[in-house]
Amino acid sequence: MRLAIITNHPPPFRIPVYEIIGNMPGIELQAIFCSRREPNRQWRLPPLRFNHVFLREHFVTRGDNFIHNNLDVLSALHRFAPDAIVTTGFNPTYLYAFSYAMTKGIAHVPMTDGTDVSERALSAWHKRIRRFVYRRSQAFIAASAGGQRLYESYGVAPQRCFRSCLCIDNEEYLRDATHEEKKYDFIFCGRIVEGKNPLFALRVAHEAARSMGRKISILFVGSGSQEDRVRKEAALMADMVQADFNGFAGQNELPALYRSARLFLFPTLADVWGVVANEAAAAGLPIIVSPHAGVAGELVQHGDNGFVCELDVKLWSRHAVLLLTQPAVYERFALRSRALVSQYTFEQAAAGLVSACRVALDGSETEKHLRPVNVVKGS
């Protein structure tokens, strides 16, 4: 099977998946990237050890989104001559690739990180485009149960849907941190921008300090447009909150940074998944997350390895104080984080993607690969 995957750029957490697929017997992969890296990303990428091409960059910016328009995707597909084409969005570049598949009679497989919640506010025009593409596609790939619900809302049969989870190299985070110093009570990791809600995390730290009657420490990892504002507000709380700012961290630095803290705060306003939660869970951290992240209810399970809470500072503080003051509860949550994240692997992600493409090619029915990860609750 000659498989072409068209996507925006190579994110670190997908590169190992492409490498696994590229080494599978009987698979010839080509990843076609619209750009080398979008301007708002600071990823330091490893060597790409799989067949890939970069298109001539051409995009327009809409807020935090980049709309790619690479007409040369058609010539790239013509040269590679794939048996199946996977597209990961609905920018013009992807629609060109879909049209190529339609014209040539090639199997087409949409792939999304989105969910029924994240796409709820789409315009009628955007939904019509999706409906048109989905009706003419042979199999479907999603990153989460929310992605399955999204496809099903367009009338896609569950047996045509497959899971390719978003994941990290769990082993990089698994070192036993029992004897490592937990320098920080909390860690916030991500872009320091309004949508990630870093000010909320700071205010949770302040409320927890007030409740516990002691100074609370929080580490901010990342950079962005709100950093100055967060620093200024942190300075006003300096008597109760020690806020340290690490700045952007490379992939090799992240495991030790997570392990330096006890709890991960993830108060995002909108995240289709949230790979930072995979990182925190693999490092053995309980997680408090807003319901606006795809990991909520899947990787982060309320009362099991963390809490899923509406964005109420006092509520978050109460949960945080519980975990900071009850060692037995904390240890149970930490162990469950590692157990849950162990089910999200590059191998699983690669297998789901390839299975979808095989079904798209032969049109046969298959078992439901896209389903919520089965989890056995701990006692």
N, C-alpha and C positions, 0 to 999 in steps of 0.2 A: 504494500500500500504506500503510495506516494501522498504524503500529507502536508498541506500548507496551512500554517497558522498565521493570520494577519492580526497584529496588535500594535498599540501605540508605541511602546518602547520596552526594553528589557528590564523589568523589575527584579530585584535580587531574589525575591521569594518564588519567582517562576523559572528562573534560569536553571535550577537543578531539575525541574520537571521536564524541560525541553531536552536536557542532557540525557535523562533516563529514556525518554521516548526515542531520541536519536540513536540510542544503543540497542533498542529492541530488535530482535530478529524479524526480518520481513517488513520493517518500517523504514521508509526513507522520508525524513522530515526536512522541511525548510520553514524556518520562522522568518516572516517578513515584517520588519519594523518600520513604522511610519516616521520615527525619529530616533536619534541616539539617546536623547534624554529630554523630557519636557522641562521648561525653564524653572518650574517651582520644585524640582527634585534635586537633592544633593547626593544621591546614591553614588557610592564608589563601587563600580562594577568589576567583578572578576573577569578573567578571559572567558569568552563565549565558545565553549567546546562543542558546538553543534552547528549544523549547516544553517546559515542565516544570511540575510541581505538587509541593508538599510536603504529605504527609498529616499529620494530627494525631499528634504524637509520642506513642507508647505502647510502652514496652519494659521488659523486666526484665533485670537484669545477672546473668550467670553467669561469674565470673572476668573474663577479658578479652573475653568475648563479650556481645553485646547481642541479645536475642531480641525481635524486633519483632512487634507484634500490632496492626496497623492495619486495623480492619474497614472503614474508609471507603475502602479501596482498591477495594471493589466499586462504590461510587457514582462514583469517579473513572473506572473502566473503563467504566461505563455511559454517562457523559457523553461520553467520547472515542470509544467504539464502535470499537475496533481490529479489524484483520483478523488480526493476529498478536500474541501476547503472549510476551515474554521475561521469565523470572524468574531471579534470580541466587542462589537459595538455597532453604532449606526451613523458614524461620521461618513462623509462622502466616500472616503477610501474604502470603507467596508461595503458600502452599497455598490461601488464599482466591482468589488470582488464577488459579491452576491450576483450581480448581473452577469459576470463572466461565467459563474457556475451555472446559472440558468441557461445561458446561450449554448454552452458546451455540454450540457447534460451531466454536469459533475455534482456529486453529492455535496450538499451544503449543511453545515452544523453551526448554529449560533451558540455562543458561549457568553455567559454574563456573570459578573459579580453582584449584580443588582438584585433587589428583592421586591416583593409586592408592596412593601412600605416605601422603599426608596423611589419607586417609579409611580407612586400614587398620584403625584401632582403633574405628571406629563400632560402636555396639550393633546387635544383630540387628533391633531395632525401627526404628532409623534407616535401615538398609539396606532393610528392607521398604518403607518410605515411598518411598525412591528408586526401587526396582524398580517400584512401582505407578505413579509419575509417569512414569518413563522409557518404560514400555510404552505409555503413552497420549500420548506426545509425538512430533512429526513430524520434528524435526531437533535438533541438539545443537551447542553452542558451548563450546569450552574455550580456555584461555589457553596451553596447552603440550602437549607430547607426553605428559606425565604425565596430563593431562586426557583425552586420547584413550584411554590405557590404562585409565583409570577407567571411561569409558563402555563400552569393549569388555568390561570385566569383568562388566558387567551385560547383556551380549549385544547391545549396540548395534552395528549394521553400520558399518564405517569410512566408507562413502560417505554416511552421514547425519551425519557429524561435520565440523565446521568450526573453523578457527582464528581467534580474535580475540586477538592477543597483548597482553600488558601492555607498555606502552612509555612513552616520554617524548619531549619535544621535543629530539631529538638535536642539532639546529642550535644550541641554546642553549649546548651544551657543547663545540662543535667548534672554537672558536677555537684557533689554533696556540699552544700553551703552551711551545714550545721555549725561548723566552728568558725565561719567567717563573721566578721563584725557587721552587724546591721546598723550602719551609720545613720540611716534615715528611716523615719517612720513611714513616709510616703514617697512614691515616685510618680511623676507625670512624664510621659514620653510621647513625643509627637511634635508636629509643627506648632509653634507658639502663635496661633492665629485664632480669630474669633470662633470659627466653627468647631475647633477642638476644645474650647471652653477652659483655658488654663486659669483664668481668674476665679472660676468656680472652684477649681481644685485648691487654690490658695485659700479661699474663704472656708472651705471644709477644714483645712489644716488649722486655721485660726479658731474655728468653733470647737474643734477637738481639743485644742490647747486650753481653751476656756473651760471645757467640761472636765478635763483631766487635772486641771490645776498645775500644769507643767508646760514647759516649752516643747513645741512640736517641730520636727525637722522635715523638710520636703525638698526633693531634688527635681529640678526641671531639666529634661534632656530634649534638646531641639532648639530651633530658632524660628523666627518669623516676625510678622508685622506687629504683633502685640507684645513683644518682649519688653520694650521700654515701659509700657504701661504696667505689666506684671511686676517688673522690678520696682517701680515707684510705689505700687500698692504694698508690695512686700516690705519695703522700707518703713512704711507706716505701722506695720505689724511686728517690727523687729523685736519688741520686748516679749512677744509670745510665739513667734514663728521664725525659725531659721530657714531661710529659702536660699538654696544654692542653685546656680545656673551653670550647667555643664556645656551648653551649646550643642551643635550638631555632633553626633557620634557615629562613627563607622560601624559596620556590622560586627567587626571583631571586638569592638569596645562594649557592645551592648550587654552581653551576658554578665560581666562583672558589675555593670551599673545597676542592672535589675537586682542582682543578688545583694547589693549594698542597702536595699530597702526592704521594708516588711510588707507594705501594701501597695497595690497599683490602683491609682485613680484614673478612670477613663470616662470623663463626663461629656463625651462628644455630643454635638447637636445633630450630627448626621454622618454615619459611616456604614457603607454597605456590608462591611465585615469588621475589620479592625485587627490587622496582623500583630499590632502591638500587644493585644491580649494573648495571642499565641506565645509571644516572647515572654511575657510576664508569667504565664502559666507554666511554661517549660522551666523557668527559673524558680518555680515553687512558690509563687506569690498568690495569695488570695486577691480577688479583683472586685472592685465596686464599679459598676458600669451603668450608664444610662440606657433606657430602652431603645434609644435611637441608633444603636450599633447592632450589626448583624449577629455578632457573637452572643448577644443577650438571649438567654434561653437555650443556647446551643453549647458553645464552649464555656460560657459562664452561666452556671445554673444557680438560681436563687436559693440561698440557704445550704448549698452543697460545697461549692468552691469559691463562692462570692455572693454578691447581692446585686440584683437588678433593681434600680431605684429611679423614680422620677427625680428631676433636678431640684431637690429641696436640700439646702445646706444642712439643716438640723437633722434630717433623716440620714443623710450620708454620714454625718458626724457620729450619730448614735451607732451605726453599724461599724464604723471605723474604731470607735472606742471599745466596742465589744471585742473586736479582734485583737486590739492592742493590749487588752487587760485580761483576756482569758486564754492562757497558753494552750490548753487542751483543744479549744475550739479552733484557734489559729493553726495548730499543727494538723488537725483533721482537714481543714480547708486547703492548706498548702499541699498535702498529699493528694487530695482530690484534683487540684489543678494539674499536677503532673500526670495523673492517671487519665484525665479527660483529654489533655492535649496530645497524649501519646497516640491517639487514634487519628490524628491529622498529620499525614506524612506525604512526602514527595512521591513515594511509590503509589500511594492510594490516588493521589491527584493525577499521576500519569496514566494509571490503569483506567480510571474513569473516562479520561479524555479519549484514549485510544478505543475503548469499548464503544463509545458513542459513534466514533467514525466507522468502525467495523459494521455496526448495525445500520448506519446511514448507507453504507455501500451495498449490503446484501438485503436490506429491507426486512430482515427477519425480526420476529419478536424476541425479546430477551427478558431476563429477570430485571427487576427494578433496582438499578444501581444507585439511583438518586433517592435517598431517603434520609431522614434524620439519623445521625450516628447513634447506634444502640448503646445505651449507657446503663450499667448496673449501679444503682445507687449504693453508696457505702453506708454502713451502719452508723 
